[in-house]
Amino acid sequence: MRHRATSNRQNEVGARATQPRWRQIFPPSRRGLIGTAVACALVAGGGLTAVTVLGGGHGTGGSPAADDGLSLRSTTAAGARATASGASAMPQVISSPHVAVMPSSAARTPGSRATSASASATAAGRPASSANPAPSGGGMSSGAPGSIGPVSTGSASCTHPSFSTSATDGMWNQSPYFISNNMWNASGYSVTQTLDACSYSDWYVTATMNNDSGDGAVKTYPNSQRDFSSEISSLSSVTSTFAETSPRTGIYEDAYDIWINGLATSGSTEVMIWTQNNGQTPSGSAQGTVTFGSRSYTVWKSGSYIAFVANSNFTSGTMNLLQFFQWIIGKGWIPSDSTLSQVCYGAELVSTNGVPATFSFSNYSVSAS
């Protein structure tokens, strides 16, 4: 996930390229060190059956995003959550800290902890969330990041949720889909977030957070996701539908987060498609524009991270995802025998300006044949 975007991220690209996140077994970040300590304590006490160690990376909120380092997940705990929610199986990997990255502030110096986190995200090839608005014409919504816009209070369609969670990694199994609260980088920030769902395609999340630190960090990526294991060249169709309603306040983007050739591994590629942008800029550099159907996108790239940012926001539609993958293969950015691993849709959240804001999602589906 985990994010999985801001304008100051370009300075981190070189560092991330030379220091891949998946090699940072003992990251300098507070979250990574605490996670490692907790995992060790649990293992010593016999309470942890299995631990998965993964890095993650994403967008930039006011500045490029950087992965905060180490993600630990107990498969025993995951099974317990699955059972409690009536689930029988969990996704291929962690609930999705892999889908987001923590951006670092442009004001940070190269020696700062935030810059180290950014370097890790850059290695993941992911954008960071930005506190600064996107350039004019870059597809920003009308509400500026610092403005207080209308804040919705619920979902028009999901009025009687069957599932609710405020847990950091709360997840609902709606096999073959999974709905995840995914507060992957909330530690160390003042963040509250509750996800309510009627189904994998109809859910909403209410979050409260701010960017008072000025680092533009992506803190959460609530999403609905589906795992795959299909060679792209063998597919004749990969399509997805979505619809969302966002509050137009704070800093965030609504986006697809797609993993190719594995999930947050050294050989995987993360592809994001931003459908609505409110104050974010992807990491890396712009590679030009491309048009699919009637929509044009600016393409950003940083290592194994690729982001298609819609030049005009749209809040619903049917997406031909296969044409994005074929275009990337045509550029030589991924091998022709690449495998589709996971497709997520949700919102990378940096700030709601400190007030409760609701993000609603409906009509989500993804299929490959």
RODO-2510 file (C-alpha; in nm, 4 decimals, decimal comma):
residues 369
     n   res          X          Y          Z
     1     m     0,0000     0,0000     0,0000
     2     r     0,0681     0,1566     0,0785
     3     h     0,0251     0,4476    -0,1654
     4     r     0,0149     0,4140    -0,1689
     5     a     0,2675     1,3024    -0,3283
     6     t     0,4212     1,6460    -0,2999
     7     s     0,6363     1,8806    -0,4983
     8     n     0,9521     1,8731    -0,2866
     9     r     1,0132     1,5087    -0,3556
    10     q     1,2501     1,5483    -0,6455
    11     n     1,5445     1,6063    -0,4118
    12     e     1,4929     1,2613    -0,2632
    13     v     1,4930     1,0636    -0,5844
    14     g     1,8666     1,0130    -0,5999
    15     a     1,8853     0,9009    -0,2400
    16     r     1,5999     0,6568    -0,2823
    17     a     1,7472     0,5135    -0,6002
    18     t     2,0703     0,4265    -0,4217
    19     q     1,9120     0,3053    -0,1003
    20     p     1,6215     0,0681    -0,1764
    21     r     1,3618     0,0526     0,0990
    22     w     1,3554    -0,3248     0,1024
    23     r     1,7182    -0,3305     0,2141
    24     q     1,6595    -0,1023     0,5085
    25     i     1,6130    -0,3804     0,7593
    26     f     1,6738    -0,1466     1,0506
    27     p     1,5402     0,1915     0,9368
    28     p     1,6166     0,5109     1,1257
    29     s     1,2491     0,5896     1,1613
    30     r     1,0727     0,5858     1,4939
    31     r     0,7963     0,3663     1,3537
    32     g     1,0415     0,1058     1,2321
    33     l     1,2366     0,0903     1,5580
    34     i     0,9249     0,0669     1,7697
    35     g     0,7823    -0,2005     1,5428
    36     t     1,1024    -0,4019     1,5646
    37     a     1,1076    -0,3768     1,9431
    38     v     0,7447    -0,4826     1,9720
    39     a     0,7975    -0,7759     1,7389
    40     c     1,1001    -0,8946     1,9355
    41     a     0,9070    -0,8681     2,2608
    42     l     0,6192    -1,0686     2,1193
    43     v     0,8474    -1,3371     1,9819
    44     a     1,0230    -1,3645     2,3181
    45     g     0,6871    -1,4075     2,4867
    46     g     0,5671    -1,6677     2,2397
    47     g     0,2849    -1,4431     2,1195
    48     l     0,3967    -1,3965     1,7616
    49     t     0,3831    -1,6885     1,5232
    50     a     0,5100    -1,5177     1,2099
    51     v     0,6293    -1,1721     1,1182
    52     t     0,6546    -1,0244     0,7713
    53     v     0,9084    -0,7460     0,7181
    54     l     0,8288    -0,5089     0,4342
    55     g     0,9003    -0,1560     0,3281
    56     g     0,6540     0,0804     0,1672
    57     g     0,6339     0,3960    -0,0404
    58     h     0,3894     0,6713    -0,1910
    59     g     0,2904     1,0321    -0,2671
    60     t     0,3942     1,3733    -0,1355
    61     g     0,1756     1,6079     0,0665
    62     g     0,3391     1,9429     0,0274
    63     s     0,6647     1,7609    -0,0282
    64     p     0,7731     1,4276    -0,1739
    65     a     0,6668     1,1270     0,0212
    66     a     0,9007     0,8794     0,1714
    67     d     0,8473     0,5374     0,3146
    68     d     0,8768     0,5291     0,6898
    69     g     1,0735     0,2106     0,6817
    70     l     0,9728    -0,1152     0,8431
    71     s     0,6347    -0,2838     0,8513
    72     l     0,5695    -0,5745     1,0845
    73     r     0,2654    -0,7948     1,0674
    74     s     0,1703    -1,0936     1,2779
    75     t    -0,0021    -1,3541     1,0669
    76     t    -0,1534    -1,4950     1,3839
    77     a    -0,3071    -1,1581     1,4679
    78     a    -0,4240    -1,1233     1,1092
    79     g    -0,5995    -1,4581     1,1328
    80     a    -0,7652    -1,3536     1,4561
    81     r    -0,8958    -1,0348     1,2950
    82     a    -1,0171    -1,2286     0,9951
    83     t    -1,2048    -1,4734     1,2142
    84     a    -1,3541    -1,1944     1,4225
    85     s    -1,4895    -1,0286     1,1097
    86     g    -1,6154    -1,3507     0,9571
    87     a    -1,3253    -1,3731     0,7141
    88     s    -1,1519    -1,6915     0,6081
    89     a    -0,8465    -1,5662     0,4239
    90     m    -0,6277    -1,2595     0,4127
    91     p    -0,4504    -1,0819     0,1241
    92     q    -0,1160    -1,2027    -0,0028
    93     v     0,0763    -0,9668     0,2246
    94     i     0,0343    -0,7119     0,4992
    95     s    -0,2872    -0,5141     0,5156
    96     s    -0,1063    -0,2503     0,3186
    97     p     0,1549    -0,0282     0,4686
    98     h     0,3165    -0,1159     0,1389
    99     v     0,0836     0,1158    -0,0411
   100     a     0,1917     0,4481     0,0969
   101     v     0,4945     0,6670     0,1450
   102     m     0,5771     0,9396     0,3843
   103     p     0,6865     1,2642     0,2179
   104     s     0,9552     1,4840     0,3641
   105     s     0,9382     1,8581     0,3959
   106     a     1,1410     2,0720     0,1579
   107     a     1,2588     2,2587     0,4634
   108     r     1,4363     1,9489     0,5940
   109     t     1,8090     1,9217     0,5603
   110     p     1,9799     1,6165     0,4066
   111     g     2,0837     1,4948     0,7492
   112     s     1,7383     1,4989     0,9005
   113     r     1,5335     1,1927     0,9897
   114     a     1,2598     1,3032     0,7500
   115     t     1,5046     1,3017     0,4618
   116     s     1,6104     0,9482     0,5489
   117     a     1,2458     0,8462     0,5416
   118     s     1,2094     1,0164     0,2066
   119     a     1,5080     0,8308     0,0698
   120     s     1,3424     0,5064     0,1686
   121     a     1,0253     0,6051    -0,0123
   122     t     1,2216     0,7047    -0,3151
   123     a     1,3783     0,3617    -0,3197
   124     a     1,0283     0,2232    -0,3269
   125     g     0,9591     0,4457    -0,6228
   126     r     0,6601     0,6030    -0,4606
   127     p     0,5272     0,9612    -0,4473
   128     a     0,4928     1,1644    -0,1365
   129     s     0,2079     1,3728    -0,0202
   130     s     0,2450     1,7469    -0,0499
   131     a     0,1394     2,0382     0,1564
   132     n     0,1719     2,2574    -0,1503
   133     p    -0,0909     2,2743    -0,4187
   134     a    -0,0284     2,1052    -0,7498
   135     p     0,0717     2,3281    -1,0403
   136     s    -0,2020     2,5121    -1,2216
   137     g    -0,3742     2,2838    -1,4683
   138     g    -0,2423     1,9777    -1,2888
   139     g    -0,5810     1,8406    -1,2017
   140     m    -0,6276     1,9897    -0,8542
   141     s    -0,9753     2,0177    -0,7179
   142     s    -1,1079     2,3663    -0,6596
   143     g    -1,0532     2,3564    -0,2846
   144     a    -0,7023     2,4698    -0,1980
   145     p    -0,5143     2,2615     0,0601
   146     g    -0,5369     2,5338     0,3216
   147     s    -0,9033     2,6095     0,2723
   148     i    -1,1900     2,4803     0,4818
   149     g    -1,4344     2,3294     0,2373
   150     p    -1,7573     2,1387     0,2899
   151     v    -1,7046     1,8292     0,5014
   152     s    -1,9457     1,5439     0,4383
   153     t    -2,0784     1,3496     0,7353
   154     g    -2,1528     1,0083     0,5880
   155     s    -2,2330     0,8063     0,2797
   156     a    -2,5455     0,8594     0,0754
   157     s    -2,5538     0,4941    -0,0288
   158     c    -2,4047     0,3047     0,2683
   159     t    -2,6521     0,3988     0,5383
   160     h    -2,6433     0,0742     0,7397
   161     p    -2,2815    -0,0498     0,7494
   162     s    -2,2162    -0,4170     0,8103
   163     f    -1,8576    -0,3541     0,9175
   164     s    -1,6868    -0,0799     1,1152
   165     t    -1,3307    -0,0430     1,2385
   166     s    -1,1046     0,2214     1,3881
   167     a    -0,8115    -0,0190     1,4196
   168     t    -0,4831     0,0814     1,2615
   169     d    -0,4850    -0,2208     1,0310
   170     g    -0,8532    -0,3090     1,0535
   171     m    -0,9617    -0,5153     0,7541
   172     w    -1,2802    -0,6803     0,6284
   173     n    -1,2603    -0,9906     0,4107
   174     q    -1,5092    -0,9715     0,1260
   175     s    -1,3240    -1,2331    -0,0788
   176     p    -1,1895    -1,1824    -0,3380
   177     y    -1,1828    -0,8219    -0,2122
   178     f    -1,0487    -0,6771     0,1123
   179     i    -1,1449    -0,3397     0,2621
   180     s    -0,8654    -0,1939     0,4729
   181     n    -0,8505     0,0999     0,7152
   182     n    -0,4733     0,1004     0,6552
   183     m    -0,3482     0,3692     0,8954
   184     w     0,0014     0,2652     0,7947
   185     n     0,1838     0,5848     0,8962
   186     a    -0,0425     0,7355     1,1639
   187     s     0,1975     0,6670     1,4516
   188     g     0,3554     0,9861     1,5803
   189     y     0,0747     1,2062     1,4440
   190     s    -0,2631     1,3095     1,5779
   191     v    -0,4875     1,0908     1,3627
   192     t    -0,8284     0,9336     1,4129
   193     q    -0,9960     0,7336     1,1387
   194     t    -1,2995     0,5067     1,1228
   195     l    -1,3967     0,2978     0,8228
   196     d    -1,7573     0,1855     0,7725
   197     a    -1,8514    -0,0542     0,4934
   198     c    -2,1654    -0,2038     0,3457
   199     s    -1,9609    -0,4051     0,0959
   200     y    -1,6261    -0,4027    -0,0840
   201     s    -1,7736    -0,1625    -0,3383
   202     d    -1,9669     0,0633    -0,1011
   203     w    -1,7871     0,2110     0,1984
   204     y    -1,6711     0,5343     0,3569
   205     v    -1,4051     0,6577     0,5963
   206     t    -1,4135     0,9527     0,8359
   207     a    -1,0723     1,0890     0,9307
   208     t    -0,9290     1,3748     1,1323
   209     m    -0,5652     1,4783     1,0903
   210     n    -0,3496     1,7796     1,0128
   211     n    -0,0201     1,8777     0,8544
   212     d     0,0953     2,0942     1,1453
   213     s     0,4391     1,9300     1,1324
   214     g     0,4779     2,0609     0,7787
   215     d     0,6365     1,7379     0,6559
   216     g     0,3495     1,6558     0,4196
   217     a     0,3446     1,2930     0,5307
   218     v     0,0850     1,0560     0,3904
   219     k    -0,0635     0,9074     0,7054
   220     t    -0,3281     0,6639     0,5835
   221     y    -0,4516     0,4910     0,2687
   222     p    -0,7996     0,3458     0,3344
   223     n    -0,8830     0,1303     0,0338
   224     s    -1,0588    -0,1638    -0,1237
   225     q    -0,8249    -0,4094    -0,2918
   226     r    -0,8190    -0,7291    -0,4947
   227     d    -0,5234    -0,9633    -0,5471
   228     f    -0,4317    -1,1209    -0,8784
   229     s    -0,1630    -1,3470    -1,0170
   230     s    -0,1971    -1,3116    -1,3933
   231     e     0,0604    -1,2488    -1,6632
   232     i    -0,0410    -0,9233    -1,8294
   233     s     0,0383    -1,0462    -2,1809
   234     s    -0,2158    -1,3267    -2,1360
   235     l    -0,4974    -1,0878    -2,0462
   236     s    -0,7432    -0,9492    -2,2989
   237     s    -0,9146    -0,7217    -2,0467
   238     v    -0,8452    -0,5540    -1,7121
   239     t    -1,1228    -0,3132    -1,6229
   240     s    -1,2369    -0,1305    -1,3119
   241     t    -1,5258     0,0918    -1,2116
   242     f    -1,5296     0,3424    -0,9262
   243     a    -1,7169     0,6389    -0,7857
   244     e    -1,6082     0,8623    -0,4987
   245     t    -1,7140     1,1726    -0,3110
   246     s    -1,4433     1,3714    -0,1317
   247     p    -1,4706     1,6788     0,0919
   248     r    -1,2334     1,9077    -0,1050
   249     t    -1,0627     2,0138     0,2141
   250     g    -0,7105     1,9412     0,3326
   251     i    -0,4449     1,7483     0,1389
   252     y    -0,5133     1,4143    -0,0295
   253     e    -0,5600     1,2334    -0,3558
   254     d    -0,8069     0,9647    -0,4607
   255     a    -0,6174     0,7030    -0,6548
   256     y    -0,5650     0,3522    -0,7799
   257     d    -0,2599     0,1854    -0,6301
   258     i    -0,1529    -0,1093    -0,8440
   259     w     0,1295    -0,3556    -0,7875
   260     i     0,3023    -0,5412    -1,0699
   261     n     0,5512    -0,8274    -1,0286
   262     g     0,4930    -0,8713    -0,6575
   263     l     0,3927    -0,6583    -0,3615
   264     a     0,6534    -0,4115    -0,2365
   265     t     0,9480    -0,6337    -0,3230
   266     s     1,2791    -0,5486    -0,4869
   267     g     1,1470    -0,6538    -0,8272
   268     s     0,7993    -0,5040    -0,8066
   269     t     0,6654    -0,1894    -0,9739
   270     e     0,4034     0,0364    -0,8203
   271     v     0,1631     0,2110    -1,0560
   272     m    -0,0751     0,4794    -0,9338
   273     i    -0,3579     0,6452    -1,1245
   274     w    -0,4701     0,9661    -0,9563
   275     t    -0,8312     1,0453    -1,0390
   276     q    -0,8736     1,3424    -0,8039
   277     n    -0,5895     1,5511    -0,6620
   278     n    -0,6205     1,8015    -0,3782
   279     g    -0,2753     1,9454    -0,3117
   280     q    -0,0402     1,6575    -0,3941
   281     t     0,2506     1,6099    -0,6343
   282     p     0,4003     1,2688    -0,7148
   283     s     0,7624     1,1905    -0,6536
   284     g     1,0101     1,1746    -0,9376
   285     s     0,9929     1,3776    -1,2560
   286     a     0,7304     1,4341    -1,5217
   287     q     0,7812     1,2143    -1,8285
   288     g     0,5223     1,3817    -2,0506
   289     t     0,1524     1,3292    -2,1089
   290     v    -0,0537     1,0434    -2,2437
   291     t    -0,4196     1,0154    -2,3410
   292     f    -0,6370     0,7099    -2,2776
   293     g    -0,9892     0,7361    -2,4119
   294     s    -1,0954     1,0941    -2,3562
   295     r    -0,8699     1,1640    -2,0575
   296     s    -0,5154     1,2943    -2,0487
   297     y    -0,2631     1,2211    -1,7744
   298     t     0,0766     1,3586    -1,6810
   299     v     0,3123     1,0673    -1,6211
   300     w     0,5588     1,0809    -1,3307
   301     k     0,8346     0,8318    -1,2670
   302     s     1,0818     0,7671    -0,9876
   303     g     1,2617     0,4356    -1,0035
   304     s     1,0014     0,1604    -0,9832
   305     y     0,7239     0,4070    -0,9034
   306     i     0,5006     0,5335    -1,1849
   307     a     0,2091     0,7748    -1,1400
   308     f    -0,0526     0,8805    -1,3939
   309     v    -0,2049     1,2069    -1,2691
   310     a    -0,5294     1,3079    -1,4395
   311     n    -0,4999     1,6573    -1,5838
   312     s    -0,8661     1,7136    -1,4995
   313     n    -1,0193     1,5622    -1,1877
   314     f    -1,2962     1,3062    -1,2295
   315     t    -1,4909     1,1321    -0,9562
   316     s    -1,6349     0,8267    -1,1298
   317     g    -1,5827     0,6157    -1,4361
   318     t    -1,4897     0,2877    -1,5966
   319     m    -1,1155     0,2392    -1,6333
   320     n    -0,9406     0,0302    -1,8974
   321     l    -0,6402    -0,0558    -1,6820
   322     l    -0,4870    -0,2886    -1,9375
   323     q    -0,4011     0,0007    -2,1672
   324     f    -0,1991     0,1638    -1,8882
   325     f    -0,0005    -0,1580    -1,8383
   326     q     0,0540    -0,2069    -2,2110
   327     w     0,1777     0,1510    -2,2435
   328     i     0,4276     0,0976    -1,9596
   329     i     0,5488    -0,2249    -2,1195
   330     g     0,5845    -0,0401    -2,4505
   331     k     0,8099     0,2157    -2,2784
   332     g     1,0318    -0,0663    -2,1559
   333     w     0,9702     0,0238    -1,7907
   334     i     0,8540    -0,3273    -1,7012
   335     p     0,9229    -0,6624    -1,8751
   336     s     0,6773    -0,7935    -2,1343
   337     d     0,6124    -1,1011    -1,9172
   338     s     0,5144    -0,8921    -1,6118
   339     t     0,2460    -1,0184    -1,3723
   340     l    -0,0447    -0,8211    -1,2271
   341     s    -0,0391    -0,8689    -0,8486
   342     q    -0,2847    -0,6294    -0,6820
   343     v    -0,5281    -0,3478    -0,7624
   344     c    -0,6418    -0,1070    -0,4883
   345     y    -0,8569     0,2056    -0,4922
   346     g    -0,8854     0,4547    -0,2078
   347     a    -0,7496     0,7842    -0,0772
   348     e    -0,4018     0,8805     0,0409
   349     l    -0,4638     1,1233     0,3259
   350     v    -0,2209     1,3878     0,4514
   351     s    -0,4516     1,6377     0,6206
   352     t    -0,8173     1,7217     0,6785
   353     n    -0,7211     2,0576     0,8294
   354     g    -0,7881     1,9148     1,1743
   355     v    -1,1615     1,8633     1,1246
   356     p    -1,3544     1,5371     1,0638
   357     a    -1,3854     1,4737     0,6914
   358     t    -1,5628     1,1869     0,5182
   359     f    -1,4472     1,0187     0,1973
   360     s    -1,7101     0,7943     0,0352
   361     f    -1,6562     0,5224    -0,2253
   362     s    -1,9117     0,3304    -0,4284
   363     n    -1,9439     0,1181    -0,7394
   364     y    -1,5889    -0,0178    -0,7066
   365     s    -1,4981    -0,3330    -0,8940
   366     v    -1,2008    -0,4732    -1,0833
   367     s    -1,1811    -0,7760    -1,3087
   368     a    -0,9252    -0,9391    -1,5363
   369     s    -0,9750    -1,1982    -1,8068
***
